[in-house]
Amino acid sequence: MDLMQLQYFREVARRGHVTQAAAQLHITQPALSKTISNMENELGIKLFDRDGKRIRLNAYGQVVLRYADQIFSSLEQMNTEISDLSSGVSGSMRIAVSIPNRKPDTIFDELERFIKEFPGVCVSYLFTSAKAIREGLLSGNLDLGVTSSSIICREIVWTKLYEERMGIILSRNHPLAQKTEVCMADLEDEWFFCNNAGNDTTDLTYEFCRLAGFQPKVRFEGFAPQFIGERISSGAGVSFMVENKFRQQYTRDMEMGVLPWAENITFRRVTEPYCVRDCGLVYAKDRYLPQATRLLCQRLIERFQ
């Protein structure tokens, strides 16, 4: 069995149709059928179940496909590593973050310094959810991620960078504003507004409430910070927020008079120790990290730890 046979097999497995696979591979359908038949004879098993013109992998074929994918992935990583050694700190990095960007944005600030120091590095920088980052790393579509919730997966390495204390923003006229701190039990009957529905703020809201033993009543999820702030200032509900972000954002807005309703918003820390956002660096365990990506990882870890 050789690499060409495995390549042809993978294409048939993906398409479930020999004629379509042959067209994609630019060979004749009889030649492709003969290649698959030779593989099956060599292995002494059938790899596909036939259903008219369409075929589908059987249990044996699924095993062969899994190992074939590993072989081609290893070859791809070998080529990447060889190219990496010869070119130095250059090439491309695909990075995704699930932490809402705000000033000071320490993650992006470090990345900005890195890009200036190594102009040969090209960066794709995405803002998405921790779930999407996990899927991107496993599929090979991402090289590196920064998430505000830990990712538990044997194929993934997650390293904590720092921790941010969280609490709620609420109206100064809200009954809970009379307390210096609140607990999760105080929030069971509150309406929640979740900013940035595509990232971890929403996920953390559900997780904190789950740990407290109740399901949150969510009135709104979405990227609409001004709408959420205005509704909360009127007493319509509460929203989880990082304490430092409140100090930076709302204190500034109140001082500058940018948003009149911001004066009616206050912050209360939530006492439960799990009400924190753990921000960490994440990458695929067994996938080769190019030199530039490894160096950026090292700098981020040194920056925060």
MARSE-131360 format. One record per residue (C-alpha): residue number from 0; x, z, y. Coordinates in steps of 0.25 Angstrom, whole numbers, plus 5000, padded with zeros to 4 digits. Last residue first. Layout:
{n=NUM	xx=X	zz=Z	yy=Y}
...
% end
This chain:
{n=304	xx=5012	zz=5140	yy=5138}
{n=303	xx=5005	zz=5131	yy=5148}
{n=302	xx=5016	zz=5122	yy=5153}
{n=301	xx=5025	zz=5123	yy=5141}
{n=300	xx=5013	zz=5118	yy=5132}
{n=299	xx=5010	zz=5107	yy=5142}
{n=298	xx=5024	zz=5102	yy=5142}
{n=297	xx=5025	zz=5102	yy=5127}
{n=296	xx=5013	zz=5094	yy=5126}
{n=295	xx=5018	zz=5084	yy=5136}
{n=294	xx=5031	zz=5082	yy=5129}
{n=293	xx=5023	zz=5080	yy=5116}
{n=292	xx=5015	zz=5069	yy=5122}
{n=291	xx=5027	zz=5062	yy=5128}
{n=290	xx=5034	zz=5062	yy=5115}
{n=289	xx=5022	zz=5056	yy=5107}
{n=288	xx=5014	zz=5066	yy=5099}
{n=287	xx=5013	zz=5062	yy=5084}
{n=286	xx=5000	zz=5065	yy=5077}
{n=285	xx=5000	zz=5076	yy=5067}
{n=284	xx=4994	zz=5088	yy=5076}
{n=283	xx=4985	zz=5080	yy=5086}
{n=282	xx=4987	zz=5086	yy=5100}
{n=281	xx=4981	zz=5097	yy=5108}
{n=280	xx=4985	zz=5105	yy=5120}
{n=279	xx=4977	zz=5117	yy=5124}
{n=278	xx=4968	zz=5124	yy=5134}
{n=277	xx=4960	zz=5136	yy=5129}
{n=276	xx=4948	zz=5138	yy=5138}
{n=275	xx=4944	zz=5153	yy=5138}
{n=274	xx=4931	zz=5160	yy=5135}
{n=273	xx=4936	zz=5165	yy=5122}
{n=272	xx=4939	zz=5179	yy=5128}
{n=271	xx=4925	zz=5181	yy=5132}
{n=270	xx=4924	zz=5187	yy=5146}
{n=269	xx=4918	zz=5175	yy=5153}
{n=268	xx=4924	zz=5174	yy=5167}
{n=267	xx=4914	zz=5172	yy=5179}
{n=266	xx=4915	zz=5161	yy=5189}
{n=265	xx=4907	zz=5159	yy=5202}
{n=264	xx=4899	zz=5148	yy=5208}
{n=263	xx=4891	zz=5149	yy=5221}
{n=262	xx=4902	zz=5144	yy=5230}
{n=261	xx=4903	zz=5132	yy=5222}
{n=260	xx=4890	zz=5127	yy=5227}
{n=259	xx=4896	zz=5123	yy=5240}
{n=258	xx=4906	zz=5113	yy=5233}
{n=257	xx=4918	zz=5109	yy=5241}
{n=256	xx=4918	zz=5122	yy=5250}
{n=255	xx=4933	zz=5122	yy=5249}
{n=254	xx=4934	zz=5137	yy=5245}
{n=253	xx=4922	zz=5136	yy=5235}
{n=252	xx=4927	zz=5123	yy=5229}
{n=251	xx=4941	zz=5129	yy=5228}
{n=250	xx=4935	zz=5142	yy=5221}
{n=249	xx=4927	zz=5133	yy=5212}
{n=248	xx=4938	zz=5124	yy=5207}
{n=247	xx=4951	zz=5133	yy=5206}
{n=246	xx=4944	zz=5147	yy=5202}
{n=245	xx=4934	zz=5140	yy=5193}
{n=244	xx=4945	zz=5132	yy=5186}
{n=243	xx=4953	zz=5144	yy=5184}
{n=242	xx=4941	zz=5151	yy=5177}
{n=241	xx=4938	zz=5140	yy=5167}
{n=240	xx=4924	zz=5136	yy=5168}
{n=239	xx=4911	zz=5139	yy=5159}
{n=238	xx=4898	zz=5135	yy=5166}
{n=237	xx=4886	zz=5143	yy=5171}
{n=236	xx=4872	zz=5140	yy=5174}
{n=235	xx=4861	zz=5136	yy=5184}
{n=234	xx=4865	zz=5146	yy=5194}
{n=233	xx=4866	zz=5137	yy=5206}
{n=232	xx=4881	zz=5137	yy=5206}
{n=231	xx=4880	zz=5133	yy=5192}
{n=230	xx=4873	zz=5120	yy=5195}
{n=229	xx=4882	zz=5117	yy=5206}
{n=228	xx=4895	zz=5119	yy=5197}
{n=227	xx=4889	zz=5111	yy=5186}
{n=226	xx=4885	zz=5099	yy=5195}
{n=225	xx=4899	zz=5100	yy=5202}
{n=224	xx=4906	zz=5100	yy=5188}
{n=223	xx=4899	zz=5089	yy=5182}
{n=222	xx=4906	zz=5085	yy=5169}
{n=221	xx=4895	zz=5088	yy=5159}
{n=220	xx=4887	zz=5098	yy=5152}
{n=219	xx=4874	zz=5104	yy=5157}
{n=218	xx=4864	zz=5115	yy=5154}
{n=217	xx=4872	zz=5121	yy=5142}
{n=216	xx=4865	zz=5133	yy=5136}
{n=215	xx=4877	zz=5138	yy=5128}
{n=214	xx=4875	zz=5142	yy=5113}
{n=213	xx=4877	zz=5156	yy=5110}
{n=212	xx=4887	zz=5165	yy=5102}
{n=211	xx=4898	zz=5168	yy=5112}
{n=210	xx=4908	zz=5160	yy=5104}
{n=209	xx=4897	zz=5148	yy=5105}
{n=208	xx=4896	zz=5151	yy=5120}
{n=207	xx=4911	zz=5150	yy=5122}
{n=206	xx=4911	zz=5137	yy=5113}
{n=205	xx=4900	zz=5130	yy=5120}
{n=204	xx=4906	zz=5132	yy=5134}
{n=203	xx=4920	zz=5129	yy=5128}
{n=202	xx=4915	zz=5115	yy=5124}
{n=201	xx=4908	zz=5112	yy=5137}
{n=200	xx=4921	zz=5115	yy=5144}
{n=199	xx=4929	zz=5108	yy=5134}
{n=198	xx=4927	zz=5093	yy=5139}
{n=197	xx=4917	zz=5083	yy=5140}
{n=196	xx=4906	zz=5092	yy=5145}
{n=195	xx=4914	zz=5094	yy=5158}
{n=194	xx=4906	zz=5105	yy=5164}
{n=193	xx=4897	zz=5113	yy=5156}
{n=192	xx=4885	zz=5120	yy=5163}
{n=191	xx=4880	zz=5132	yy=5155}
{n=190	xx=4866	zz=5138	yy=5156}
{n=189	xx=4867	zz=5153	yy=5153}
{n=188	xx=4860	zz=5161	yy=5143}
{n=187	xx=4872	zz=5165	yy=5134}
{n=186	xx=4881	zz=5166	yy=5146}
{n=185	xx=4881	zz=5182	yy=5148}
{n=184	xx=4885	zz=5182	yy=5133}
{n=183	xx=4897	zz=5174	yy=5136}
{n=182	xx=4903	zz=5186	yy=5145}
{n=181	xx=4903	zz=5186	yy=5160}
{n=180	xx=4913	zz=5191	yy=5170}
{n=179	xx=4912	zz=5198	yy=5184}
{n=178	xx=4897	zz=5198	yy=5182}
{n=177	xx=4888	zz=5196	yy=5194}
{n=176	xx=4890	zz=5181	yy=5192}
{n=175	xx=4882	zz=5182	yy=5179}
{n=174	xx=4869	zz=5183	yy=5187}
{n=173	xx=4872	zz=5169	yy=5193}
{n=172	xx=4872	zz=5170	yy=5208}
{n=171	xx=4887	zz=5166	yy=5209}
{n=170	xx=4884	zz=5154	yy=5200}
{n=169	xx=4891	zz=5152	yy=5188}
{n=168	xx=4905	zz=5148	yy=5183}
{n=167	xx=4909	zz=5153	yy=5169}
{n=166	xx=4922	zz=5158	yy=5163}
{n=165	xx=4934	zz=5153	yy=5156}
{n=164	xx=4949	zz=5157	yy=5155}
{n=163	xx=4959	zz=5146	yy=5153}
{n=162	xx=4969	zz=5146	yy=5142}
{n=161	xx=4982	zz=5138	yy=5141}
{n=160	xx=4990	zz=5128	yy=5132}
{n=159	xx=4984	zz=5131	yy=5118}
{n=158	xx=4990	zz=5121	yy=5108}
{n=157	xx=4981	zz=5113	yy=5099}
{n=156	xx=4986	zz=5104	yy=5088}
{n=155	xx=4976	zz=5095	yy=5081}
{n=154	xx=4975	zz=5090	yy=5067}
{n=153	xx=4971	zz=5104	yy=5061}
{n=152	xx=4960	zz=5105	yy=5071}
{n=151	xx=4956	zz=5116	yy=5081}
{n=150	xx=4956	zz=5111	yy=5095}
{n=149	xx=4957	zz=5122	yy=5106}
{n=148	xx=4948	zz=5121	yy=5118}
{n=147	xx=4953	zz=5117	yy=5132}
{n=146	xx=4960	zz=5104	yy=5127}
{n=145	xx=4972	zz=5097	yy=5130}
{n=144	xx=4975	zz=5084	yy=5122}
{n=143	xx=4986	zz=5076	yy=5117}
{n=142	xx=4988	zz=5063	yy=5110}
{n=141	xx=4974	zz=5057	yy=5110}
{n=140	xx=4968	zz=5045	yy=5102}
{n=139	xx=4975	zz=5049	yy=5089}
{n=138	xx=4961	zz=5052	yy=5082}
{n=137	xx=4964	zz=5066	yy=5081}
{n=136	xx=4969	zz=5068	yy=5095}
{n=135	xx=4957	zz=5061	yy=5101}
{n=134	xx=4947	zz=5069	yy=5092}
{n=133	xx=4953	zz=5082	yy=5097}
{n=132	xx=4953	zz=5077	yy=5111}
{n=131	xx=4938	zz=5073	yy=5110}
{n=130	xx=4935	zz=5087	yy=5105}
{n=129	xx=4943	zz=5093	yy=5117}
{n=128	xx=4935	zz=5085	yy=5127}
{n=127	xx=4939	zz=5074	yy=5136}
{n=126	xx=4948	zz=5071	yy=5148}
{n=125	xx=4959	zz=5060	yy=5145}
{n=124	xx=4973	zz=5058	yy=5150}
{n=123	xx=4980	zz=5045	yy=5145}
{n=122	xx=4994	zz=5046	yy=5148}
{n=121	xx=5006	zz=5036	yy=5149}
{n=120	xx=5020	zz=5042	yy=5148}
{n=119	xx=5031	zz=5034	yy=5154}
{n=118	xx=5030	zz=5041	yy=5167}
{n=117	xx=5036	zz=5054	yy=5161}
{n=116	xx=5038	zz=5064	yy=5172}
{n=115	xx=5026	zz=5060	yy=5179}
{n=114	xx=5017	zz=5060	yy=5167}
{n=113	xx=5022	zz=5074	yy=5163}
{n=112	xx=5019	zz=5079	yy=5177}
{n=111	xx=5005	zz=5074	yy=5176}
{n=110	xx=5003	zz=5079	yy=5162}
{n=109	xx=5007	zz=5093	yy=5167}
{n=108	xx=4997	zz=5092	yy=5179}
{n=107	xx=4986	zz=5087	yy=5169}
{n=106	xx=4987	zz=5099	yy=5161}
{n=105	xx=4988	zz=5109	yy=5172}
{n=104	xx=4976	zz=5103	yy=5180}
{n=103	xx=4976	zz=5112	yy=5192}
{n=102	xx=4967	zz=5106	yy=5196}
{n=101	xx=4956	zz=5102	yy=5186}
{n=100	xx=4955	zz=5094	yy=5173}
{n=99	xx=4944	zz=5099	yy=5163}
{n=98	xx=4952	zz=5102	yy=5150}
{n=97	xx=4948	zz=5093	yy=5139}
{n=96	xx=4961	zz=5085	yy=5140}
{n=95	xx=4966	zz=5072	yy=5133}
{n=94	xx=4979	zz=5066	yy=5132}
{n=93	xx=4984	zz=5052	yy=5127}
{n=92	xx=4999	zz=5050	yy=5130}
{n=91	xx=5006	zz=5037	yy=5131}
{n=90	xx=5020	zz=5033	yy=5130}
{n=89	xx=5033	zz=5039	yy=5136}
{n=88	xx=5042	zz=5051	yy=5134}
{n=87	xx=5053	zz=5044	yy=5126}
{n=86	xx=5051	zz=5029	yy=5122}
{n=85	xx=5059	zz=5029	yy=5109}
{n=84	xx=5054	zz=5042	yy=5103}
{n=83	xx=5040	zz=5038	yy=5106}
{n=82	xx=5040	zz=5025	yy=5100}
{n=81	xx=5045	zz=5031	yy=5087}
{n=80	xx=5034	zz=5042	yy=5088}
{n=79	xx=5023	zz=5032	yy=5091}
{n=78	xx=5027	zz=5023	yy=5079}
{n=77	xx=5027	zz=5035	yy=5070}
{n=76	xx=5014	zz=5039	yy=5075}
{n=75	xx=5007	zz=5026	yy=5072}
{n=74	xx=5013	zz=5026	yy=5058}
{n=73	xx=5008	zz=5040	yy=5056}
{n=72	xx=4994	zz=5035	yy=5061}
{n=71	xx=4995	zz=5023	yy=5051}
{n=70	xx=4998	zz=5032	yy=5039}
{n=69	xx=4988	zz=5043	yy=5043}
{n=68	xx=4977	zz=5032	yy=5044}
{n=67	xx=4981	zz=5027	yy=5031}
{n=66	xx=4980	zz=5041	yy=5025}
{n=65	xx=4966	zz=5043	yy=5030}
{n=64	xx=4962	zz=5028	yy=5026}
{n=63	xx=4967	zz=5031	yy=5011}
{n=62	xx=4958	zz=5043	yy=5010}
{n=61	xx=4946	zz=5036	yy=5016}
{n=60	xx=4948	zz=5025	yy=5006}
{n=59	xx=4948	zz=5034	yy=4994}
{n=58	xx=4935	zz=5041	yy=4999}
{n=57	xx=4928	zz=5027	yy=5002}
{n=56	xx=4930	zz=5018	yy=5014}
{n=55	xx=4919	zz=5009	yy=5018}
{n=54	xx=4917	zz=4994	yy=5015}
{n=53	xx=4907	zz=4984	yy=5021}
{n=52	xx=4905	zz=4970	yy=5016}
{n=51	xx=4895	zz=4975	yy=5006}
{n=50	xx=4897	zz=4990	yy=5004}
{n=49	xx=4911	zz=4993	yy=4998}
{n=48	xx=4917	zz=5006	yy=4996}
{n=47	xx=4932	zz=5007	yy=5001}
{n=46	xx=4945	zz=5012	yy=4996}
{n=45	xx=4944	zz=5009	yy=4981}
{n=44	xx=4955	zz=5015	yy=4972}
{n=43	xx=4967	zz=5012	yy=4964}
{n=42	xx=4976	zz=5013	yy=4976}
{n=41	xx=4983	zz=5000	yy=4974}
{n=40	xx=4970	zz=4993	yy=4970}
{n=39	xx=4963	zz=4999	yy=4983}
{n=38	xx=4974	zz=4994	yy=4992}
{n=37	xx=4974	zz=4980	yy=4985}
{n=36	xx=4959	zz=4979	yy=4988}
{n=35	xx=4961	zz=4983	yy=5002}
{n=34	xx=4972	zz=4972	yy=5004}
{n=33	xx=4963	zz=4962	yy=4997}
{n=32	xx=4951	zz=4965	yy=5006}
{n=31	xx=4960	zz=4963	yy=5018}
{n=30	xx=4965	zz=4949	yy=5013}
{n=29	xx=4951	zz=4945	yy=5009}
{n=28	xx=4946	zz=4948	yy=5023}
{n=27	xx=4957	zz=4940	yy=5030}
{n=26	xx=4967	zz=4947	yy=5040}
{n=25	xx=4966	zz=4950	yy=5055}
{n=24	xx=4966	zz=4965	yy=5053}
{n=23	xx=4953	zz=4966	yy=5061}
{n=22	xx=4947	zz=4954	yy=5054}
{n=21	xx=4951	zz=4960	yy=5041}
{n=20	xx=4944	zz=4973	yy=5045}
{n=19	xx=4931	zz=4966	yy=5048}
{n=18	xx=4931	zz=4959	yy=5035}
{n=17	xx=4935	zz=4971	yy=5027}
{n=16	xx=4924	zz=4980	yy=5033}
{n=15	xx=4923	zz=4995	yy=5034}
{n=14	xx=4930	zz=4994	yy=5047}
{n=13	xx=4939	zz=5006	yy=5047}
{n=12	xx=4942	zz=5006	yy=5032}
{n=11	xx=4945	zz=4991	yy=5033}
{n=10	xx=4955	zz=4993	yy=5044}
{n=9	xx=4962	zz=5005	yy=5037}
{n=8	xx=4963	zz=4997	yy=5024}
{n=7	xx=4970	zz=4986	yy=5032}
{n=6	xx=4980	zz=4995	yy=5038}
{n=5	xx=4982	zz=5002	yy=5025}
{n=4	xx=4985	zz=4989	yy=5018}
{n=3	xx=4995	zz=4985	yy=5030}
{n=2	xx=5002	zz=4999	yy=5028}
{n=1	xx=5006	zz=4996	yy=5014}
{n=0	xx=5000	zz=5000	yy=5000}
% end
